[in-house]
Amino acid sequence: MATEMQKLVGTSEEDDDEGLEMDVKEEDDDNDDEEKTMSVPAMAGIDGGMVSTSNSQFQHYQQIQEPVGNQGGARRCRPLEEKERTKLRERHRRAITARILAGLRRHGNYNLRVRADINDVIAALAREAGWVVLPDGTTFPSRSQNTRPAGPPTPAVTSSSSHMLPQSPASLRGASSGYRSSGEYNACRLKSVYVPPGSPYDVTSSTRPRASALIGDRGERTDNHPLMVSIDTINDKQVIDLPTKLQEQDFAGTPYIPVYVMLPLGVINMKCELVDPDALLKQLRVLKSINVDGVMVDCWWGIVEAHAPQEYNWHGYNRLFQMVRELKLRLQLVMSFHECGGNVGDDVCIPLPHWVAEVGRSNPDIFFTDREGRRNPECLSWGIDKERVLRGRTAIEVYFDYMRSFRVEFDEFFEDGIISAIEVGLGPCGELRFPSFPVKHGWRFPGIGEFQCFDQYLLKSLRRAAEVRGHALWGRGPDNAGSYNSRPLETGFFCDGGDYDSYYGRFFLNWYSRILVEHGNQVLSLAKLAFEGACITVKLSGIHWWYKTASHAAELTAGFYNPCNRDGYAAIATMLKKHGAALNFTCAEFGMLDHHEDLLEAQADPEGLAWQVLNAAWDAGVEVATENALPCQDREGYNKILDIAKPLNDPDGKHLSAFTYLRLGPHLMERHNFMEFERFVKRMHDSLVSNRRPTKSSQLSFLLLDEARDASALDLPEFSPSSGS
């Protein structure tokens, strides 16, 4: 690979043998040995095989050769002239090398030693392109093969049609592929090399080289990079062609989709104080510099109403919102009526209010309960929505009083348009679902979870529904539905032809899912009253595992009655439309997961689930926003989000209304990750992204980022204020 790279950049055989940082004296000594074996015809044959860097240098060669050929005694002067010429050439080459290394360190964040040579540069580029470079120079794809090759890697994999297939090792984080079935993925796997079909954001397959070795920004796969090469194999030798520069998808004129960034979970502490406001301000300025539209903030019930009923403390949030307004950013706010801590991604612990916990100690049935009687204090059971068990108030009244207090406290921010949306928490993690897969109770992916309806209030509702139906014996939960980590085929309820599709099963699942929809309906009725005129959203999680089975067991235990013969999301979309609420769907990164082995084993289909949910919402006239549920920091992940945010071939022009990135932290502030995020923001807005010289706004963001990138999440050094945009 090193030889091919040197051919690309135009190095000669002499450059291959000499180090870029070799001392001039050592090179002069080598020239004395060269004179003993160098012949006049070799110097005279420059036109035939040697390449001159300039016309003047070629004339200099001729001037040296003439006295050598005509005068035998002039040979003694030649080493002196040759040494002078070598010194000039070496100084010129060192100057160029110094500029190259300085540029790589400054703009590419390459970690090169001070006296780096051409091998160090090639190795760094190869590693950033996704290859492994051993100390002895052996180079091979990092993850495209299961084991390290014993010899040189195979140049490419050929198909029966003799055309070269584009290689795409998993380590090359390139442009995403479009949506495809698992069968299409398997059809594209050859000898452990994953070859995805073309993405709508890549160039078309007709213009793509037959096999690509790509070097992009920091090693990213970029189809329009000028160093992209095609490799053909002829007589066991590789022939490299340089194609013309290819253009990237132009997003100019596409819908403008706002991009928000979630703030850290612990940005407000348990005393309702803003944590390290100076450091946070600097991070917000960095976001503003790349035209991020705003930020999302959790307003924790456990912090604001922590100590006594209807005693609210909004002090820290007031200071935070003022800071956001001064930067001309907007706010998405979450009414978080759930506990923080114990779930994936939770790095702080924020329990429910202390006074609620005291009520729970005397009456544990206010929490969701499984068949074994285990309580889940993550959020309140929906069975007490209309039960006055919270110091004389129902759960619905508690939620309404909290939201009304918020509206009164921050009315000016609503009037100024700083608050763009209010997300109302409706369950665990703020999502509209039953807490069917709690990690604290031992659940592990891809377990089906358990039904959460065994507190006294929900059981009373179930018995009442069974009596109305005329089958009092149905007033119980299933006893053959397995445990948290069961598989569908291991249970009598969820297996093919199981009880989920019996008369009792259909009755129970109808009741269970109706409890979910009714809870959302009641809370949104009061939220619409409290936040009159504001945009209200509801978060819905993507339960994609076991989606390819008949029962969709994981969705059923979460409250989504969505087996293969029924649409379980239409009723939710209709309820949202009734209240004019938007949907925030948290399965945006489904395209990054659909080829993982663990998901194949779980018969998951994130893509199919996502399109079912989105189409159910769009068919009901409900706007859809989304956020990533897993960390996303590379171009492949961002392109997957763009695929769903702006479908290119949708005749109805459907698209997302907003996207929220999870979340602000030190990883996002790393230079390369932040550059990819800035590129993604531009494409979500409507811009054509250029890989050429950075714009003034980009240079400003780099300046701010350089001041903040080496700090931890909320521990950044001081730097001067900036206007941002």
N, C-alpha and C positions, 0 to 999 in steps of 0.2 A: 504493500500500500504506500509505503514511503516513496518508492520509485515513481508510482503513478502521480503522487502529489507533487513531486519535484518536476515531473513533466508538465503538469498544469501550470506551475508558476514560472516555468521557463528556465530552470537551472541546468547548467551544463555538467558534463561528466567531471570537469575540473572542480566545479562547485561542490559536487557530491563528496569528493575526497578531502576537501579542505574545510576546516571548521570556520564558522563565521567570526569567531573571536580569537583566531590564531594570531600570535604575535608576528609582526612584520619580520623580525630578525629570523625566526624559524623558517618563514617562507623564503627568505633570501638564501638561506643555507640549502634549502631544497632545490633552488634554481641552479646552484652550482652543479648538483648531481644531474639535473635535467640536461645541462649543456653537453655532458659527455655522451648522451644517447640521442640528442635531438639532431635531426638532419635538415639540410636546407630544403629539400623537396617537401618535407612535412610543413614547414612554415609557408612555403609558396603555395600550398594547396588550400588556402583559406576558403576560396570560393567553392571548393568541392565539399568540404565537410565541416569546417569550423565556423562558428557564428560570431560575428563581430557585433559589439554593442553600439557602435556608431561609425560613421564614415571617417571621422578624424582618427579613430583608433585603427581602422583598417589602413589608412595612409601611413600611420605610424609604424605598423607592421612592415609595409613595403619599404619605408625608408631604412629600417633596420636590416632587412634582408639584402638589399642591393650591395652594400659594402661587404657583406659576408660572402656573397657569391663571387665577387670580383677580386677581393684582396684577401689573401690568406693571412696577412699580418693583422688585419682589422678585427680578428676574432677575439683578441684580448680585451677590446673596449666594449664588446657586447654585454658581458655580465653587468657592467656598471649601468648601462642604459636599461638593461632588463630589470635591475633592482629598482631603479627610479620609477620605471613604469609599474612595477609590482606594488611599490609603496603607494603610488597614486591610486591604483585600482583598489587596493585593500582599504585605503582611507574612505574612498567613495562607497565601497560595499559596506563598511562598518557604519557609515552614516545612515545608509538606507536601512540596514538591520536595526539600528537604534530606534529609527522612526517606527518601524514595523512593531518592534517589541513594546515601545511606548504606547502605540495605538491599541495593541491587544490588551495591555494591562489597563489602560484607561477606559476604553469603550467596551471591551469584551470581558473584563474582569478575569483574565487568564492569570493563573499563578505561575509565572515563569521566573526562573532564577535570573540574577543580574547578568551573568555571562552565558545566556542561553544561546545554543547553536540551532542550525536548521533542523536537526533531529528532535530537539525539544519542541520546536514550533509545530512540526508535523505530528508528533505524538499528542500534543495538546489538542490540536484540531481533530485528530482521529478520536480521541476520547470524548470530546464534546459531541461528535457525530454519532456516538453510541457504540464505539468499538473498544475492545480491550487491547492495550499495548503492553506487552511484557518487557522487562528490562533488556532482554536480548533482541528486541525489535519485532518479535512474533506478534502479529496483529490478527484479530478475528472478531466477529460480531459478539457482543456481550451476552445476548439472550436469544439469538436466533437459532442456536443449537443447544441441545441438552448437555453436551460435554465439550470440553476443549478439543479442537482438532489436533491429530498427531502431526499433520503436515500443514501446508498452505491451504487456506479455505477455498472451497469451490467457488468459482467466479459467479455463477448464477444457476438457477434451476430452470430447465427448459420444459415446455409442454409438448404434447404430441404434434402440435401445429408448427413446431420449431421456432416459435416466437418466444422472446425472452420475457418472462414475467417480472413486473416491478418488485424488487425485494423491499420488504418493510419489516425489519426486525422490531421486536416489541420495544427495544430501548430507544428506537428513533421516534421521538415524540413529535409526530408530524401532524399534517392536516387530517381531520377526521374523515372517516368513511361515512356514507349515508346509512339509512336504516336498512337492516337486512335480517333475514331469518337465520336461525342457527344452522340450517342446512346449507345456506350460502356461505357461512363461515367455514363449515367443514369442507365445502368444495374448494375453498381457497387455501387450504392447508397442504403444503407440499414439503415433505421431509422436515417437519417441525419449523418451517418458515411461514409465518403468518402474513398473508397477502390480502389486505382488504380491498374491496372495490373502490372506485373513485368517489370522492366526496363532491357535492355540488359546489364547494368552496375551493376545490382544486381545479387545475386545468383539465380539459377533456382528455379522455384516454387516447384519442387520435393524435394529440399533440404531445403526449407524454413520452419521454424516451423509454426504450424497451427495458432497460435496467438502470437504476439510479443509484449513484453514490453522492450523497448530498452533504453540503457544508453550508449551514445557514447561520442565522444569528445565534451565537453561543451553541452551535452544533444542532440547531433545530432543523427539522426537515422543511425546506421551503422550495416549492416547485418553481419559483421564479428567480431563484438565486443565480447569479451569473456564473458560479463555479459548478453548476449542476452538469454532470457528465453522463453519457450513456456508454455502456461497456458491452461490446460484442466479443464472442470467442471465435477465433479463426485459427485453425491448425494449432489448438491448445495455447494460443496466445491471446492476450487481451488487447483490443483496439479501442481507444478512447476517442469519442467525438464530443465536441462542444456545441450544443444546440443553441439556437437563438434564445434570447431572454423571453420567458413566458410571463404573462400578466396574471395577477391575482384577481379574484372576484371583486368587482366594484360595488360597494354598498351605497354609493351616492344615490339618493332618491328613494332608498328603502325606508320603512317606518322608523321613526326615532323611538328607541326603547330606553327609558331611564334606567340607570344602574345605581344601586345603593350598596352600601357596605355595612355589615353588622358590626357594631362595636363589641368589645370584649364583654363577656358575661359579668365580670366583676368591676366594671367601670364605676359603679356606685356601690359603696360598701354597706354593711349592715346598719350603720348609723345614718344612712342616707346622705353620705358625703361623697363628693366627686374625688376619685382617686387620681392623684398626680395630674392636675389640670394643665400645667405647663407642658408636660410631655404629650398629653393627648392633643393639645392645640397644635403642636408641631406635626403630629400625624395627620390631623384633619387638613392642615395646609397642604401637605403632600397630596392627599386625595383631591383637594380642590384644584391643584395645579394640573391635573389630568382630566378635569371637567366631570368628575363623579358628581351625580345629581344630589346625593344626600346620604344619610346614614340611618340605620335601623337601631332602635334602643328598646331593651326590655324594661318595662316598668313593673317591678316585682311587688306583688301583693304582700309577700312575706317581709319586705323592707318598709313599705309605706304605711301599712296598717299593722305593724308588728306587735304592738304591746296591748292595745285595747280596742274594742269595737268602735269604729267611726272616728278614730283619732289618726289623722293622716299627716304624714311628714313628707313634703315634696321638695325639701330644700336642695338636695344634691341635683335633682332633675332640673330644677329651675336654673341653676348655674350652668348645667350642661346645655340646656336649650338656648340660653343666651349666647353661649359660645358658638353654637351651630348657626344661629341667626346672624351673628357678626361676620361669619365667613360666607354668608349667602348660600348656605346649603339648606336642604330640606330634610324633613324628619318623617320616618315611618316608625310608629310607636306600637309596642305590643303590650296589651293588657295581660300580664303573665300571672294567671291564677293557679299556677302549678309550682311544684318544688324544683329547684335546680340542684343537681348532684346525683351521681349514680348512673347516668346515661352516657352513651358514647359522646365524647367531645366536651363534657362538663368538667371544667377545671376549678369551679368554686362550689360552695355549698350554701344554698339559700332555701331554708325550709319554709313551710307555710307559717302564717302568723302564730306567735306563741299562744295566744288566746284560743286559736282554733285547735292547736295541739292539746291544750288542756281539755277542751270539749271532747276530743277524740279519745283521751285516756279514760273518760267515764262512759263514752258511747262510741266504741270503735267501728260501729256500723256506718258511720258517716264516710268511711273510706271504702273504696272498691275492695272486694273480697273474692278469692277463688274458691274452688270446691273444697280444698283442704282447710279453709278458714284463715288463710294468710292474708293479712291486711296490706294494702298499698297506700301509704300516706303521701304519695306524689301529688294527688289532687282529690277533690271531694267527689263522692259517689253522686251520680245523677239521680239516684233514688231520693235524695233530700232536696231536690230542686224546689219542691213545694212543701217541705216539712220544716216547721219552725223549731229547729234543734240547735241553731247557732245563736245562742243568747237572745232568743225571741225572734230571730229573723230566719227566713228561708235562705237557701244558697243563692237563689235568683235575686233576692233583695240585697244580699251582701254584694254581689257582683254589680248590681245597678248603682248602689250607693258609692262604690269605689269609682266607677266610671263617671258618675255625675260630679264627684269631687275633683276628678282630673279635669273635666271640662271647665269647671268654674275656675280652677287654679290657673289654667293655661289658655283661657279664652282668647287672649291677644294673639297667641300663636296660630290659632284657628283663623282669626280675622285677617292676619297678615299672609296667610297661605303658606306659612312655614311647615305646618303639619300637613303632609300630603295624603296620609292614610293611617287608619287605626286598625290594627290586627287584634281581634278579640280572641283570647285564649279560651278554648273549649274542652280541653282535656290534657292528658300527659304530653309534655314537651310543647304545650300550647296547641296541639293538633286535635282535630275532631276525630277521635277514635277512643275505644276502650284501651286501658293499659294492659293489653293481653300478653306482652312479651317483656316483662320487667327483668332487667339484668340482675337486680338485687335478689330475685327469687330463683336465680340459677338459669334463666333462659340464655341460650346461645344459638346463634344463627346456624342452620335454618330451621329451628324448631317451630312448630305450628302455633305455639302459645296455648293459652287456656282462656275459657270464658270467664268473665269477671262480673257475675250477677248474683253472688251468693251472700250479699249483705241483706239484712232483714227487710229493707225498704224495697229493693229491686225484686226480691223473692215474693213480697206481698203483691207487687204489680203483676208478676208473672202468674201467680195463683188467680188473681182477679181476671186476667185475660183468658186463662184456661176455663174458668167457670163461665165466662161469657160465651166462649166457643162451645160449651157443653161437654167438655172433657176435663173434669177436675183433676184427673190423674196426670194430666200434662203440665200441671203447675209445679214443675221441677226442672232443674237443669240436666243436660245429658250426663250420663254416668259412664259412657264408653268413648269419650272424646280424647282420651290420652292425657299426656302431661305436657309441660312446657316444651320439651325437646323431642317430642314424638314426631314421627313422619306420618303422612296421611294414611299410607297403606298399613301402618301398624295399629290403626284404630278401627273400631267398628262403626264409628260415626262418619269419618271422613273418607274411608276407602271407597273405591269405585263400587257404586250400587249400595253404599252405606246408608245409615239412618238419616243423614243430612237431607236425603231426597225422599224420605218417607213422609206420611201425613204429619206425624209428630215433629219431625225435623223441620219441615217447612213452616209449621206453626211457630216453633221456637225461634227460628232464625228470622221470621217476619217480625215477631215481637222484639227480639234483641236489636235488630237494625232500626226498628221504629223508635226505640228508646233513644238511640243516637240522634236520629233526625229531629225528634221532638225537643231534645236538649238544645240543639243548635237553634231551632226555631224560637224557643222561649228566650234564650240569652240575646239573640240578635234583635228580637222585638224591642227589648229594653236598650240595647246598644244604639239602635237607630234613633230612639228617643233621646238618649243622652248626648249623642254626637250628631245631632240634626244637621244635615247638609254636608257632612264629612264623608269621605270614602271609607267604607268598612270592608275589611278582608277577613277571610277565614283560612287557616292553614290545614291542608289535607296531606297526609303522609302517603308515600308510595309503598304499599306492602306487595312487593313484586315476587317474593319467593312462593313456590308452589302454584304459580299462576298458570302453568301449563298442565296442571292436573284438572280433573273434572270438578272437584269440590272447591278448589281455591281455599284450602283450609286456613291459611294464615290470615286471609282477608275476613273470613267468617268470624274467627275469634276476636278480631279487631272491630267488628260491627258492620263490615261492608258485605251485604248479602249479594255476593257477586259470583255465583258458580257459573259454570260454562254455559248454562242455558238461561241466564238472567242478567240483566244490566243493573248492578247494584249502586251505580253512581248517578243515575238519572234522577232519583228522588232527592239526593243531596243537591244536585244542580238546580232543581226546581225550587227547593227551599231557599237557596241563596238568591235566586232570581226574585223571589217574593219580597225579599228585604233589600234588594238592590245591592247586595254584597258581592265582592269579587272573590275569586279563588286563588289561594297561594299554594301551589303544588310543589312538594319537596322531593321530586325525583328527577331533577334536571340532568343529572349526570348519568342517566341510564345507558347512554351509548358507550361509556367508559367501562361498563361492567359486563356487557352481554357476552363476552367470550371467556370469562374467567371460569376455571374448572369448578370452583365451589358453587357458582350459580348454575352451571349446567347440571350438577348433581342435585341441586335444589329445584330443578325444573322451573327456574325463574325466567321471567320475560319482562324486564323493566321497560323495554320499548313498547311492547303490546299494551301493558298497563297504562303507560303514559299517554299513548294516543287514545285509549278508551276514555280516560278521565278528561283529557283536553277536549275531545270531540263531544262528550256529554255536556261539558260546560258551554262550549261554543254553540252547540245546538239549542241550548236553553237561553242563549243570549247573555251569558255570564262572562265577564272579563277574567283573564287568567294571567296571573303573575307567577313567578317561580323563584326558587333559591336552590343552591346546591346543598345536598345533605352530607356530602363527603368533601374533603379538601380538594381543591382544583387549582393547580399552579402551572400547568403546561398548556401548550397550544392545542394538543389533541383534545383535552377536556373542554377548553373554551370553544373549539370548533363544534363539538357535540352539542353544546348549549346553543350555539348559533343555528345549528340545523333545525332545532325545534323553535327557536325564538323567531326566526325569519324563514319559514318554508318557501323555497324558491318557486316551486311548481304548484302552489295552492291557488286554484282559480278564484277562491273567495277572498283572498288576501288576508287570511287569519294570521295573527301574530301575538306574541306576548305583550302584555301591557306594561310590565316592569320586570327587572331582575335584581335580586339581592344576593350579594356575595358573602359567603360565610368563610372566614370572618377576618376583621382587622387584627393583625398580630405580627410578630417578628418575621415569620416566613414570607408573608406578603411583602414586607419591606426589604427583602433581599433584592439586590439590583436586577438580576435576571428575571425573577418572578414578577417584580413590579413592572418591568418593561413588557412582559407578556400580558399582564393585566391591563396596562395602558393601551396596548394594541387591541385587546378585546373590547374595551370601553369605546374606542373609536368606531369599531365595526358595529357595535350595538347601537350607537347613535345614528350614523349613516355615512361614515367617511370611508374613502378609499385609503387603505393603509399602504404606505410606501416604505420600502426597505432602504431608502437612500438616506441622505443627511438628515439628522433630527431637526424638527421645527423648533422655533423659539420656545413654544410651550413645553416641548419635550425637554429642551435644555434646562428650562426652569425646574421641571419636575425632577430631573437628574440632580440638579444643584441641591434641592431640598432633600432629596432622598439620600444623597451622599452624607448629609448631616445626620440622618436618622437611622440608616440601615444597620449600623453595628450595635445599636442599643436593643435591649429587650423590649417586651411588649409595651410597657408603660414606664420606661426608664431611658429617656432620650436626652442627648446633650442640647445645650442652648444654641440657638441660631437666630439671626435677625428675622423679623417678621416680613411677610411678603403678601402682595395682593392676591396671589394665587392665580386667578384666571387672566 
